[in-house]
Amino acid sequence: MRLLPTACATAVLVVAGPLTATAAGQAPQGPVGGDLLTAKPTVVARGATPPAVKASAYVVADIDTGQVLAVKAPHAKLRPASTLKALTALVLLPRLKKTDPVVGSDADAGIVGSKVGVYPGLRYTVDQLFEGMFLASGNDAVHALCVHDQGGVPATIQRMNAKAKEIGALDTHVTDPTGLDADGQYSSAYDLALFAKAGLARPDFAKYAATKYTAFPNVGNKGTYQVANQNKLLFNYDGALGVKTGYTTLARNTFIGAARRNGHTLVVTMMNAPHGITEDASNLLTWTFTNYGKLKPVGALVKPAAVPPKTQPQDRSGSTKSDSGTTGRPKARTALNPGQAVQSLALRVPAWAYAAPPVLLLGLFLRRPRTLRRRRH
């Protein structure tokens, strides 16, 4: 009878596995956007053969229809470099008032990486800092904007991760809003396309992304100096809408580019590429525009969550106010009908519980009363 507990435990383990899968009712899910959109380094296109490019991963999509037209390792998780600033902008643009003043700090000026020239004690507007962020990829401008918002850099990182989930960018994890090579920070060519689609739907994002030149305040109130957009696509490709470039030693070249021709708006994203990324992006865009009529979609850009989170009233800096330090209100509980309630309860019952009744019956059947006898010595 000592074997009975072991036999029962084994029976529970064997039965519980299949019951878990059955109770959940979930089959293995394919990649976001379609079964063909994997992380494998295979070029996927239908209707025509795309030009060879050197990037480890890319996506070409129509952001008006959401159709993905050509890919290579679209869901490979790679370092995004400054293309991540597109997501930073998606979070900060609706929260900050463009005319708000922001005074530069030592922390802004001391940040590593690319800078636009934010100087301690010098006054800027939020609008100027966004220009410095988009055109010069200024990490100092990003830091100043994040600090200006409620909660600073840590809160911006939390909002960026939440925003990524909201728009379906599930390959993305943010630990530094500038896009620098921080531990645990990654994205994908597919997610970069989602950033572009969401961003270009905003007039302010589209304006900053397409701006070629701006005048940035100089130190000591000595006028301004000219800042040019680092996205060369704007200067040499007809119909270019810009968006964002990126580079770090580990990420190598990353790229988000968009263009509009013949009533179509296309985005091309590229990651982990050597130099010459603008030429490769141009070739992919031209190939897509030329062959658009015979290309068949290989996937789709997913749509954002149907119900975006509610926002609280903003203060003068555009930050949401909350006495508890968190944004938004607790979600109201949705009443369940009886059928839903039973289903919900069934799904919450541990899988081993379904196996327990038959195992207990088996134990009672096998168990025999023992007669205790005293032995005489």
Residue frames relative to the residue before (quaternion, step in Angstrom):
aa qw qx qy qz dx dy dz
M 1.0000 0.0000 0.0000 0.0000 0.00 0.00 0.00
R 0.5342 0.6233 -0.4181 0.3892 3.58 1.19 -0.27
L 0.6125 0.5649 -0.3451 0.4319 3.56 1.23 -0.46
L 0.5205 0.6846 -0.4027 0.3135 3.59 1.20 -0.44
P 0.6610 0.4897 -0.3412 0.4548 3.69 0.78 -0.83
T 0.6528 0.5117 -0.3213 0.4568 3.59 0.96 -0.84
A 0.6544 0.5123 -0.3120 0.4604 3.57 0.96 -0.87
C 0.6464 0.5228 -0.3174 0.4561 3.56 1.00 -0.82
A 0.6580 0.5144 -0.3059 0.4570 3.57 0.93 -0.92
T 0.6474 0.5185 -0.3150 0.4614 3.56 0.98 -0.84
A 0.6435 0.5244 -0.3214 0.4556 3.57 0.98 -0.87
V 0.6364 0.5285 -0.3281 0.4562 3.58 0.98 -0.84
L 0.6776 0.4990 -0.2972 0.4512 3.59 0.86 -0.92
V 0.6671 0.5077 -0.3074 0.4502 3.56 0.93 -0.87
V 0.7198 0.4411 -0.2559 0.4711 3.59 0.91 -0.90
A 0.6274 0.5920 -0.3431 0.3717 3.56 1.01 -0.83
G 0.6018 0.5936 -0.3659 0.3893 3.62 0.99 -0.73
P 0.7168 0.4227 -0.2554 0.4922 3.60 0.68 -1.05
L 0.6372 0.5362 -0.3470 0.4313 3.60 0.98 -0.70
T 0.6081 0.5565 -0.3538 0.4420 3.58 1.04 -0.70
A 0.6850 0.4734 -0.2854 0.4746 3.55 0.87 -0.95
T 0.6650 0.5039 -0.3100 0.4558 3.57 0.99 -0.84
A 0.6637 0.5111 -0.3127 0.4477 3.57 0.94 -0.89
A 0.6630 0.4977 -0.3064 0.4679 3.55 0.99 -0.82
G 0.2399 -0.8050 0.5110 0.1827 3.58 1.10 -0.66
Q 0.5350 0.6358 -0.3873 0.3995 3.56 1.15 0.55
A 0.2244 -0.7334 0.6285 0.1292 3.52 -0.95 0.98
P 0.6540 -0.4979 0.3659 0.4364 3.62 -1.16 0.34
Q 0.3034 -0.7798 0.5257 0.1535 3.55 -0.72 1.06
G 0.4499 -0.6909 0.5024 0.2603 3.54 -1.13 0.74
P 0.7210 -0.4263 0.3083 0.4510 3.58 -1.28 0.01
V 0.5879 -0.5636 0.4402 0.3781 3.56 -1.17 0.56
G 0.7974 0.2966 -0.2263 0.4742 3.56 -0.87 0.97
G 0.7461 -0.3601 0.2250 0.5129 3.59 1.23 -0.16
D 0.6283 -0.5928 0.3704 0.3416 3.54 -1.18 0.68
L 0.6602 0.5185 -0.3137 0.4437 3.60 1.12 -0.55
L 0.6379 0.5411 -0.3199 0.4450 3.57 1.24 -0.36
T 0.1322 0.8133 -0.5463 0.1506 3.55 0.28 1.27
A 0.5883 -0.5543 0.4463 0.3840 3.54 -1.35 -0.20
K 0.4658 0.6966 -0.4362 0.3277 3.58 1.29 -0.02
P 0.4760 -0.7020 0.4565 0.2687 3.61 -0.98 0.84
T 0.3990 0.7039 -0.4790 0.3405 3.57 0.87 1.00
V 0.3987 -0.7007 0.5366 0.2493 3.57 -0.89 0.92
V 0.0593 -0.7972 0.6007 -0.0061 3.57 -0.82 1.04
A 0.2325 0.7417 -0.5980 0.1957 3.57 -0.74 1.12
R 0.1779 -0.7799 0.5919 0.0989 3.57 -1.16 0.59
G 0.7685 0.3598 -0.2751 0.4519 3.57 -0.86 0.97
A 0.7828 -0.0735 0.0593 0.6151 3.58 1.18 -0.53
T 0.4503 -0.6836 0.5079 0.2684 3.57 -1.21 0.49
P 0.3582 -0.7583 0.4995 0.2172 3.61 -0.57 1.09
P 0.5914 -0.5678 0.4238 0.3851 3.59 -1.18 0.42
A 0.5408 -0.6118 0.4682 0.3376 3.56 -1.17 0.59
V 0.0205 -0.7761 0.6303 -0.0019 3.56 -1.00 0.89
K 0.5304 -0.6843 0.4252 0.2637 3.54 -1.20 0.59
A 0.5011 0.6680 -0.4274 0.3464 3.59 1.21 -0.24
S 0.5208 -0.6408 0.4694 0.3128 3.57 -1.14 0.67
A 0.7996 0.0589 -0.0064 0.5976 3.57 1.15 -0.60
Y 0.1190 0.7867 -0.6032 0.0566 3.56 -1.11 0.67
V 0.1322 -0.7464 0.6456 0.0926 3.51 -1.40 0.35
V 0.0658 -0.7446 0.6617 0.0577 3.55 -1.11 0.77
A 0.1022 0.8136 -0.5586 0.1248 3.57 -0.67 1.10
D 0.4086 -0.6446 0.5841 0.2762 3.51 -1.34 0.42
I 0.2618 -0.8142 0.4955 0.1514 3.58 -0.37 1.17
D 0.5643 0.5660 -0.4040 0.4449 3.60 1.24 -0.09
T 0.7678 0.3252 -0.1721 0.5246 3.58 0.92 -0.90
G 0.4204 -0.7053 0.4649 0.3313 3.58 1.18 -0.52
Q 0.4826 0.6806 -0.4318 0.3427 3.60 1.26 0.04
V 0.2685 -0.7277 0.6122 0.1532 3.55 -0.97 0.97
L 0.2000 -0.8451 0.4935 0.0479 3.58 -0.61 1.17
A 0.7910 -0.0472 0.0158 0.6098 3.60 1.16 -0.38
V 0.0106 0.8114 -0.5829 0.0423 3.56 -1.01 0.81
K 0.0314 -0.7278 0.6801 0.0830 3.45 -1.46 0.22
A 0.8312 -0.1395 0.0426 0.5365 3.58 -0.59 1.17
P 0.0649 0.8675 -0.4925 0.0278 3.62 0.87 0.89
H 0.7592 0.3563 -0.2033 0.5053 3.60 1.11 -0.60
A 0.3565 0.7140 -0.5195 0.3054 3.60 1.17 0.37
K 0.3360 -0.7548 0.5311 0.1880 3.58 -0.77 1.04
L 0.0779 0.8082 -0.5667 0.1403 3.54 -0.42 1.31
R 0.6137 -0.5385 0.4220 0.3941 3.54 -1.30 0.26
P 0.3472 -0.7985 0.4581 0.1789 3.62 -0.69 1.03
A 0.2257 -0.7605 0.5564 0.2471 3.60 1.18 -0.58
S 0.8322 -0.2818 0.1540 0.4519 3.61 -1.12 -0.55
T 0.4462 0.6475 -0.4924 0.3731 3.61 1.18 0.10
L 0.5402 0.6171 -0.3978 0.4112 3.58 1.23 -0.39
K 0.5455 0.6268 -0.3965 0.3904 3.61 1.17 -0.43
A 0.5333 0.5980 -0.4170 0.4292 3.59 1.21 -0.30
L 0.6628 0.4704 -0.2948 0.5025 3.58 1.05 -0.74
T 0.5957 0.5571 -0.3545 0.4572 3.59 1.06 -0.72
A 0.6669 0.4999 -0.2934 0.4683 3.55 0.96 -0.89
L 0.6186 0.5533 -0.3472 0.4366 3.59 0.99 -0.77
V 0.6828 0.4698 -0.2773 0.4860 3.57 1.10 -0.70
L 0.7604 0.4298 -0.2219 0.4334 3.59 0.79 -1.00
L 0.5942 0.6179 -0.3749 0.3530 3.62 0.97 -0.76
P 0.7432 0.3933 -0.2728 0.4675 3.65 0.74 -0.82
R 0.6667 0.5312 -0.2934 0.4327 3.60 1.23 -0.24
L 0.7682 0.3675 -0.1784 0.4930 3.60 1.08 -0.65
K 0.4128 -0.6954 0.5397 0.2340 3.54 -1.04 0.86
K 0.4976 -0.7190 0.4021 0.2716 3.57 -0.66 1.15
T 0.7183 0.4496 -0.2602 0.4629 3.62 1.06 -0.66
D 0.4317 0.7083 -0.4652 0.3091 3.61 1.21 -0.05
P 0.3839 -0.7090 0.5356 0.2512 3.61 -1.02 0.76
V 0.0642 -0.7690 0.6355 0.0258 3.56 -1.13 0.74
V 0.2430 -0.7736 0.5711 0.1277 3.58 -0.77 1.04
G 0.4664 -0.6958 0.4791 0.2621 3.56 -0.79 1.04
S 0.1968 -0.7898 0.5743 0.0873 3.56 -1.13 0.69
D 0.6645 -0.4744 0.3858 0.4296 3.55 -1.33 0.16
A 0.6332 0.5386 -0.3315 0.4462 3.57 1.06 -0.76
D 0.6179 0.5293 -0.3417 0.4704 3.59 1.07 -0.71
A 0.7210 0.4614 -0.2514 0.4518 3.54 0.75 -1.08
G 0.7100 0.4855 -0.2627 0.4373 3.59 1.08 -0.68
I 0.4623 0.6934 -0.4541 0.3150 3.59 1.22 -0.04
V 0.4626 -0.6927 0.4800 0.2753 3.59 -1.08 0.68
G 0.6893 0.4877 -0.3546 0.4016 3.55 -1.31 0.27
S 0.7869 -0.3216 0.2376 0.4699 3.54 -1.30 -0.32
K 0.0705 -0.8015 0.5939 -0.0058 3.56 -1.05 0.84
V 0.3672 -0.6956 0.5682 0.2418 3.52 -1.26 0.50
G 0.5925 -0.5986 0.3525 0.4078 3.60 1.21 -0.41
V 0.2059 0.7672 -0.5710 0.2074 3.59 0.93 0.88
Y 0.1512 -0.8231 0.5468 0.0265 3.57 -0.65 1.17
P 0.5501 -0.6268 0.4336 0.3413 3.64 -0.95 0.82
G 0.8178 0.2454 -0.2001 0.4806 3.55 -0.93 0.97
L 0.6103 0.5454 -0.3597 0.4480 3.61 1.20 -0.29
R 0.3759 -0.7482 0.5119 0.1919 3.55 -0.99 0.91
Y 0.0407 -0.7813 0.6227 -0.0120 3.55 -0.97 0.96
T 0.3871 -0.6505 0.5735 0.3131 3.54 -1.31 0.13
V 0.6377 -0.5072 0.4068 0.4131 3.55 -1.25 0.39
D 0.6148 0.5628 -0.3364 0.4383 3.57 1.05 -0.79
Q 0.6685 0.4946 -0.2998 0.4675 3.60 0.91 -0.86
L 0.6554 0.5110 -0.3148 0.4586 3.57 1.02 -0.78
F 0.6187 0.5187 -0.3460 0.4779 3.59 1.06 -0.65
E 0.6271 0.5182 -0.3382 0.4730 3.59 1.03 -0.72
G 0.6620 0.5016 -0.3038 0.4668 3.56 0.96 -0.84
M 0.6356 0.5321 -0.3128 0.4638 3.56 1.13 -0.68
F 0.7235 0.4340 -0.2491 0.4755 3.60 0.87 -0.94
L 0.7521 0.4291 -0.2388 0.4397 3.58 0.70 -1.05
A 0.8025 0.2701 -0.1228 0.5177 3.57 0.75 -1.08
S 0.3632 -0.7381 0.4798 0.3052 3.57 1.31 -0.08
G 0.1909 0.8490 -0.4730 0.1377 3.54 1.12 0.75
N 0.3272 -0.7440 0.5533 0.1827 3.57 -0.59 1.14
D 0.6015 0.5571 -0.3527 0.4510 3.56 1.18 -0.59
A 0.6420 0.5088 -0.3191 0.4766 3.59 1.04 -0.73
V 0.6252 0.5339 -0.3313 0.4629 3.59 1.02 -0.82
H 0.6648 0.5074 -0.3063 0.4547 3.58 0.89 -0.94
A 0.6579 0.5113 -0.3144 0.4548 3.59 0.93 -0.87
L 0.6598 0.5022 -0.3068 0.4673 3.59 0.99 -0.81
C 0.6549 0.5135 -0.3140 0.4570 3.59 0.94 -0.86
V 0.6704 0.4915 -0.2989 0.4687 3.58 0.93 -0.89
H 0.6248 0.5464 -0.3346 0.4462 3.58 1.12 -0.66
D 0.6633 0.4872 -0.3061 0.4786 3.58 1.12 -0.57
Q 0.6407 -0.5393 0.3860 0.3870 3.55 -1.24 0.46
G 0.8053 0.2608 -0.2131 0.4879 3.56 -0.87 1.00
G 0.3841 -0.7687 0.4516 0.2401 3.58 1.27 -0.13
V 0.8282 -0.2240 0.1752 0.4830 3.54 -1.25 -0.55
P 0.6611 0.5100 -0.3462 0.4277 3.67 0.77 -0.85
A 0.6694 0.4900 -0.3047 0.4679 3.59 0.94 -0.85
T 0.6206 0.5386 -0.3445 0.4541 3.60 1.04 -0.72
I 0.6332 0.5270 -0.3279 0.4624 3.58 1.00 -0.82
Q 0.6491 0.5089 -0.3176 0.4678 3.59 0.94 -0.84
R 0.6737 0.4898 -0.2993 0.4656 3.57 0.92 -0.87
M 0.6308 0.5322 -0.3391 0.4516 3.58 1.03 -0.70
N 0.6560 0.4932 -0.3134 0.4777 3.59 0.94 -0.80
A 0.6463 0.5046 -0.3173 0.4764 3.58 1.05 -0.75
K 0.6470 0.5188 -0.3142 0.4620 3.58 1.00 -0.83
A 0.6190 0.5462 -0.3451 0.4466 3.58 0.99 -0.80
K 0.6670 0.4859 -0.3016 0.4777 3.59 0.92 -0.86
E 0.6329 0.5607 -0.3316 0.4185 3.57 0.98 -0.86
I 0.7625 0.3591 -0.2060 0.4971 3.61 0.91 -0.85
G 0.6072 -0.6077 0.3373 0.3850 3.59 1.26 0.15
A 0.4732 0.6649 -0.4415 0.3730 3.57 1.27 0.26
L 0.0124 0.8746 -0.4824 0.0469 3.54 0.54 1.23
D 0.5856 0.5635 -0.3806 0.4413 3.60 1.26 -0.06
T 0.6396 0.5837 -0.2942 0.4046 3.56 1.27 -0.33
H 0.0642 0.7491 -0.6589 0.0250 3.52 -1.12 0.81
V 0.2125 -0.8125 0.5399 0.0570 3.55 -0.72 1.17
T 0.0076 0.7780 -0.6281 -0.0118 3.56 -1.04 0.82
D 0.7695 0.1493 -0.1065 0.6117 3.61 1.29 -0.18
P 0.3740 -0.7785 0.4560 0.2146 3.63 -0.47 1.16
T 0.5929 0.5717 -0.3776 0.4231 3.61 1.20 -0.21
G 0.4937 -0.6606 0.4341 0.3625 3.58 1.17 -0.52
L 0.3957 0.7241 -0.4802 0.2975 3.59 1.23 0.08
D 0.6245 -0.5727 0.3894 0.3611 3.57 -1.25 0.45
A 0.0982 0.8047 -0.5728 0.1211 3.57 0.40 1.24
D 0.5988 -0.5676 0.4237 0.3739 3.56 -1.18 0.61
G 0.8341 0.2144 -0.1651 0.4807 3.56 -0.98 0.86
Q 0.5716 0.5839 -0.3861 0.4281 3.57 1.23 0.23
Y 0.2158 0.7738 -0.5666 0.1834 3.57 -0.72 1.07
S 0.0505 -0.7602 0.6460 0.0476 3.51 -1.35 0.28
S 0.3383 -0.7261 0.5489 0.2388 3.60 -1.20 -0.34
A 0.6501 -0.5045 0.3870 0.4159 3.57 -1.27 0.31
Y 0.6176 0.5420 -0.3374 0.4593 3.57 1.09 -0.69
D 0.6810 0.4871 -0.2933 0.4616 3.57 0.88 -0.93
L 0.6129 0.5429 -0.3541 0.4519 3.59 1.02 -0.71
A 0.6283 0.5227 -0.3355 0.4685 3.59 1.07 -0.69
L 0.6287 0.5200 -0.3316 0.4737 3.58 1.08 -0.70
F 0.6126 0.5371 -0.3470 0.4646 3.60 1.04 -0.75
A 0.6715 0.5011 -0.2980 0.4574 3.57 0.90 -0.93
K 0.6478 0.5252 -0.3201 0.4496 3.57 0.92 -0.88
A 0.6894 0.4632 -0.2755 0.4839 3.58 0.89 -0.94
G 0.6739 0.5193 -0.2980 0.4329 3.57 0.97 -0.85
L 0.7086 0.4640 -0.2743 0.4552 3.57 0.81 -0.96
A 0.5579 0.5750 -0.3969 0.4480 3.58 1.26 -0.13
R 0.6519 0.4614 -0.3032 0.5197 3.59 1.31 -0.23
P 0.4662 -0.6962 0.4609 0.2925 3.65 -0.70 0.96
D 0.6676 0.4982 -0.3258 0.4472 3.61 0.93 -0.79
F 0.6234 0.5216 -0.3326 0.4782 3.61 0.98 -0.78
A 0.6757 0.4996 -0.2954 0.4545 3.59 0.85 -0.99
K 0.6348 0.5347 -0.3267 0.4521 3.58 1.04 -0.77
Y 0.6804 0.4742 -0.2956 0.4741 3.59 0.82 -0.94
A 0.6612 0.5326 -0.3108 0.4273 3.59 0.92 -0.90
A 0.7489 0.4062 -0.2048 0.4820 3.59 1.08 -0.74
T 0.4921 0.6665 -0.4325 0.3556 3.61 1.25 -0.06
K 0.3183 -0.7799 0.5126 0.1664 3.57 -0.71 1.07
Y 0.8106 0.0389 0.0200 0.5840 3.59 0.92 -0.92
T 0.0145 0.7699 -0.6377 -0.0211 3.53 -1.27 0.49
A 0.3958 -0.6814 0.5601 0.2556 3.54 -1.31 0.35
F 0.1311 -0.8112 0.5689 0.0335 3.56 -0.68 1.12
P 0.5761 -0.6286 0.3906 0.3470 3.63 -0.92 0.87
N 0.3211 -0.7462 0.5582 0.1691 3.55 -1.02 0.86
V 0.6259 -0.5517 0.4017 0.3776 3.56 -1.23 0.50
G 0.8277 0.2295 -0.1740 0.4816 3.57 -1.10 0.76
N 0.5285 -0.6585 0.3944 0.3627 3.57 1.18 0.56
K 0.4092 0.7117 -0.4630 0.3341 3.55 1.08 0.76
G 0.7667 -0.3763 0.1946 0.4823 3.50 0.67 1.15
T 0.5365 -0.6037 0.4828 0.3387 3.54 -1.18 -0.68
Y 0.2164 -0.7331 0.6149 0.1941 3.54 -1.32 0.09
Q 0.5327 -0.6655 0.4365 0.2877 3.53 -1.16 0.67
V 0.1158 -0.7615 0.6358 0.0496 3.54 -1.06 0.88
A 0.2018 -0.7905 0.5712 0.0898 3.57 -0.81 1.04
N 0.5421 -0.6159 0.4658 0.3314 3.55 -1.12 0.67
Q 0.4264 -0.7290 0.4834 0.2304 3.58 -0.87 0.97
N 0.5856 0.5695 -0.3739 0.4392 3.59 1.25 -0.26
K 0.2690 -0.8144 0.4985 0.1265 3.57 -0.15 1.32
L 0.4903 0.6606 -0.4332 0.3681 3.58 1.22 -0.30
L 0.6125 0.5795 -0.3391 0.4172 3.58 1.09 -0.73
F 0.7400 0.4470 -0.2184 0.4526 3.57 1.05 -0.74
N 0.8236 0.2405 -0.1027 0.5032 3.60 1.11 -0.49
Y 0.6899 0.4154 -0.3067 0.5074 3.60 1.18 0.34
D 0.4410 -0.7214 0.4766 0.2409 3.56 -0.69 1.14
G 0.8193 0.2089 -0.1847 0.5010 3.55 -0.78 1.06
A 0.3847 0.7534 -0.4652 0.2607 3.58 1.27 0.11
L 0.2310 -0.7747 0.5797 0.1019 3.55 -1.10 0.85
G 0.5171 -0.6599 0.4054 0.3644 3.56 1.30 0.06
V 0.1985 0.7562 -0.6221 -0.0403 3.49 -1.01 -1.23
K 0.6954 -0.4981 0.3372 0.3933 3.71 -0.28 -1.03
T 0.2058 -0.7429 0.6256 0.1196 3.51 -1.18 0.75
G 0.0541 -0.7988 0.5969 0.0518 3.55 -1.29 0.19
Y 0.0849 0.7816 -0.6170 0.0351 3.54 -1.23 0.50
T 0.1420 0.7142 -0.6831 0.0552 3.50 -1.18 0.81
T 0.6842 -0.4860 0.3372 0.4266 3.57 -1.23 0.28
L 0.7350 0.4133 -0.2356 0.4833 3.58 0.93 -0.87
A 0.6915 0.4646 -0.2820 0.4759 3.59 0.98 -0.79
R 0.2202 -0.7484 0.5549 0.2890 3.55 1.13 -0.79
N 0.7573 -0.3632 0.2430 0.4853 3.62 -1.07 -0.50
T 0.0348 -0.7575 0.6517 0.0152 3.53 -1.05 0.90
F 0.0881 -0.8353 0.5415 -0.0347 3.56 -1.05 0.66
I 0.0069 -0.7230 0.6899 0.0348 3.51 -1.24 0.74
G 0.0826 0.7960 -0.5926 0.0915 3.56 -0.62 1.15
A 0.0553 -0.7913 0.6084 0.0253 3.55 -1.16 0.60
A 0.0124 -0.7855 0.6186 -0.0094 3.54 -1.21 0.59
R 0.2185 -0.7651 0.5938 0.1199 3.54 -1.23 0.59
R 0.1610 0.7604 -0.6120 0.1459 3.53 -0.82 1.12
N 0.8655 0.0952 -0.0608 0.4881 3.55 -1.19 0.67
G 0.7113 -0.4795 0.2564 0.4455 3.56 1.01 0.79
H 0.6492 0.4793 -0.3176 0.4978 3.58 1.28 0.16
T 0.1674 -0.7630 0.6161 0.1009 3.56 -1.06 0.79
L 0.0711 -0.8242 0.5615 -0.0194 3.53 -0.49 1.24
V 0.1551 -0.7471 0.6367 0.1110 3.52 -1.24 0.59
V 0.0732 -0.7586 0.6449 0.0573 3.54 -1.12 0.72
T 0.0632 -0.7837 0.6178 0.0129 3.55 -0.91 0.97
M 0.0422 -0.8008 0.5971 -0.0214 3.55 -1.01 0.84
M 0.0648 -0.8046 0.5901 0.0116 3.56 -1.08 0.78
N 0.8400 0.1443 -0.1394 0.5042 3.52 -1.25 0.65
A 0.3656 0.7300 -0.4804 0.3203 3.53 0.71 1.16
P 0.4807 -0.6342 0.5077 0.3301 3.59 -1.18 0.50
H 0.7123 -0.3956 0.3159 0.4861 3.58 -1.23 -0.20
G 0.6562 0.4712 -0.3794 0.4511 3.54 -1.18 0.62
I 0.3370 0.7854 -0.4670 0.2267 3.55 1.28 0.30
T 0.6124 0.5532 -0.3618 0.4336 3.62 1.06 -0.64
E 0.6468 0.5112 -0.3167 0.4691 3.58 0.99 -0.80
D 0.6556 0.5004 -0.3147 0.4699 3.58 0.94 -0.83
A 0.6440 0.5127 -0.3198 0.4693 3.58 0.99 -0.81
S 0.6376 0.5256 -0.3189 0.4642 3.58 0.98 -0.83
N 0.6549 0.5172 -0.3096 0.4559 3.58 0.96 -0.87
L 0.6589 0.4999 -0.3109 0.4684 3.57 0.97 -0.82
L 0.6498 0.5113 -0.3177 0.4642 3.59 0.97 -0.83
T 0.6678 0.5023 -0.3011 0.4593 3.58 0.87 -0.96
W 0.6343 0.5309 -0.3197 0.4622 3.59 0.99 -0.85
T 0.6798 0.4915 -0.2927 0.4589 3.58 0.93 -0.88
F 0.6521 0.4990 -0.3189 0.4734 3.59 0.93 -0.85
T 0.6696 0.5200 -0.2966 0.4397 3.59 0.93 -0.90
N 0.7912 0.3140 -0.1392 0.5060 3.57 0.93 -0.95
Y 0.2818 0.8230 -0.4734 0.1386 3.57 1.28 0.10
G 0.6719 0.5447 -0.3005 0.4019 3.59 0.90 -0.92
K 0.7701 0.3432 -0.1947 0.5013 3.59 1.06 -0.60
L 0.5214 0.6286 -0.4226 0.3930 3.59 1.24 0.05
K 0.1982 -0.7597 0.6102 0.1060 3.53 -1.09 0.80
P 0.5477 -0.6381 0.4192 0.3422 3.60 -0.94 0.83
V 0.2387 -0.7499 0.6004 0.1422 3.53 -1.16 0.73
G 0.7895 -0.0296 0.0206 0.6127 3.56 1.31 -0.04
A 0.3399 -0.7329 0.5523 0.2055 3.55 -1.27 -0.25
L 0.4265 -0.6358 0.5702 0.2977 3.53 -1.26 0.50
V 0.4072 -0.7386 0.4801 0.2411 3.56 -0.58 1.16
K 0.4728 -0.6626 0.5050 0.2869 3.53 -1.22 0.55
P 0.5854 -0.5775 0.4243 0.3792 3.60 -1.15 0.55
A 0.7014 -0.4293 0.3473 0.4507 3.53 -1.33 0.20
A 0.5643 -0.6510 0.3935 0.3207 3.56 -0.94 0.94
V 0.7869 0.1940 -0.1041 0.5764 3.60 1.00 -0.79
P 0.2467 -0.7849 0.5480 0.1509 3.62 -0.26 1.19
P 0.5948 -0.5842 0.4050 0.3753 3.60 -1.13 0.57
K 0.5007 -0.6554 0.4760 0.3052 3.55 -1.07 0.76
T 0.2919 -0.7539 0.5637 0.1693 3.55 -1.12 0.68
Q 0.4334 -0.6803 0.5320 0.2575 3.52 -1.20 0.64
P 0.6550 -0.4782 0.3808 0.4442 3.62 -1.22 0.24
Q 0.3518 -0.7572 0.5224 0.1732 3.55 -1.06 0.79
D 0.4168 -0.6691 0.5477 0.2805 3.51 -1.22 0.57
R 0.7747 -0.3726 0.2221 0.4600 3.61 -1.24 -0.09
S 0.6725 0.4675 -0.3046 0.4861 3.59 1.19 -0.42
G 0.5553 -0.6143 0.3925 0.4003 3.57 1.29 -0.06
S 0.5033 0.6644 -0.4209 0.3579 3.59 1.27 0.05
T 0.4507 -0.6666 0.5124 0.2999 3.56 -1.06 0.63
K 0.3424 -0.7570 0.5270 0.1788 3.53 -0.95 0.91
S 0.1512 0.7636 -0.6190 0.1039 3.53 -1.10 0.76
D 0.4335 -0.7153 0.4828 0.2595 3.56 -0.68 1.06
S 0.7001 0.4702 -0.2757 0.4613 3.56 1.07 -0.66
G 0.5361 -0.6429 0.3973 0.3761 3.56 1.27 -0.08
T 0.6702 0.4336 -0.3071 0.5182 3.59 1.26 0.12
T 0.4219 -0.7031 0.5141 0.2518 3.56 -1.18 0.52
G 0.7756 0.3567 -0.2572 0.4528 3.50 -1.25 0.51
R 0.4134 -0.6898 0.5382 0.2521 3.52 -1.32 0.23
P 0.6200 -0.5282 0.3985 0.4217 3.58 -1.17 0.41
K 0.4981 -0.6627 0.4715 0.3006 3.54 -1.01 0.85
A 0.4547 -0.6706 0.5121 0.2850 3.55 -1.01 0.86
R 0.4570 -0.6821 0.4972 0.2806 3.53 -1.05 0.76
T 0.3386 -0.7430 0.5471 0.1844 3.55 -0.94 0.90
A 0.4282 -0.7050 0.5013 0.2615 3.56 -0.83 0.99
L 0.2772 -0.7616 0.5672 0.1462 3.56 -1.02 0.86
N 0.4186 -0.6557 0.5520 0.3001 3.54 -1.11 0.66
P 0.7130 -0.4696 0.2765 0.4412 3.66 -1.16 0.37
G 0.6536 0.5164 -0.3285 0.4453 3.58 0.93 -0.83
Q 0.6638 0.4935 -0.3016 0.4742 3.57 0.97 -0.87
A 0.6339 0.5433 -0.3373 0.4350 3.55 1.03 -0.79
V 0.6552 0.4993 -0.3180 0.4693 3.58 0.96 -0.85
Q 0.6567 0.5106 -0.3144 0.4574 3.57 0.96 -0.87
S 0.6507 0.5182 -0.3180 0.4550 3.55 0.97 -0.89
L 0.6581 0.5060 -0.3132 0.4614 3.57 0.97 -0.87
A 0.6427 0.5339 -0.3264 0.4420 3.57 0.99 -0.83
L 0.6793 0.4938 -0.2986 0.4533 3.55 0.99 -0.79
R 0.6779 0.4953 -0.2975 0.4546 3.55 1.15 -0.53
V 0.5493 0.6030 -0.4085 0.4098 3.61 1.22 -0.28
P 0.4964 -0.6608 0.4597 0.3250 3.63 -0.78 0.90
A 0.5921 -0.6118 0.3938 0.3464 3.53 -1.06 0.80
W 0.6418 0.5469 -0.3475 0.4101 3.61 0.97 -0.77
A 0.5761 0.6134 -0.3812 0.3828 3.59 1.16 -0.53
Y 0.6208 0.5434 -0.3458 0.4469 3.56 1.14 -0.64
A 0.6909 0.4698 -0.2721 0.4773 3.59 1.10 -0.66
A 0.5516 0.6681 -0.3863 0.3163 3.58 1.14 -0.55
P 0.6660 0.5209 -0.3506 0.4027 3.71 0.73 -0.86
P 0.7008 0.4405 -0.3140 0.4649 3.65 0.73 -0.88
V 0.6277 0.5347 -0.3468 0.4469 3.58 1.03 -0.68
L 0.6525 0.5108 -0.3159 0.4621 3.58 0.99 -0.83
L 0.6351 0.5206 -0.3284 0.4666 3.59 1.02 -0.77
L 0.6264 0.5322 -0.3283 0.4653 3.55 1.05 -0.80
G 0.6531 0.5241 -0.3079 0.4516 3.54 1.01 -0.85
L 0.6625 0.5041 -0.3074 0.4610 3.59 0.98 -0.84
F 0.6391 0.5379 -0.3168 0.4494 3.57 1.07 -0.78
L 0.7205 0.4510 -0.2501 0.4637 3.55 0.92 -0.92
R 0.6104 0.5830 -0.3596 0.3979 3.56 1.11 -0.61
R 0.1159 -0.7820 0.6106 0.0479 3.63 -0.93 0.88
P 0.5094 -0.6365 0.4667 0.3428 3.63 -1.03 0.74
R 0.2896 -0.7571 0.5656 0.1515 3.51 -0.94 0.88
T 0.2604 -0.7492 0.5880 0.1585 3.59 -0.98 0.90
L 0.2409 -0.7892 0.5527 0.1166 3.48 -0.57 1.18
R 0.0520 -0.8078 0.5871 -0.0097 3.56 -0.62 1.10
R 0.3604 -0.7144 0.5574 0.2216 3.48 -1.08 0.78
R 0.3124 -0.7516 0.5544 0.1735 3.50 -0.84 0.94
R 0.3260 -0.7370 0.5610 0.1891 3.53 -1.04 0.89
H 0.2344 -0.7728 0.5765 0.1245 3.56 -0.92 0.83
